[in-house]
Amino acid sequence: MVRLRDDPPLPTRMWVLAPHVWEDLLTAHGFRIGSIDLLRSPAEGVLNVQQLIRATRSNAD
């Protein structure tokens, strides 16, 4: 469910790509991965995880 400020919760289908899938996709498109960090909430019971991907791409294209 996506919770918006002034609207009722909106049911939403989502998918999450594993870090290795992101790495494969980005490298296939000319990016070099610097790091992938999984950021977890310090709050107990919160299962959400954010992926922070640091990547660079050459301007040679």
Secondary structure, DSSP 8 states (H G I E B T S, - for coil): -B--SSS--B--------HHHHHHHHHHTTEEEEEEEEEE-SSTT---EEEEEEEEE-TT-
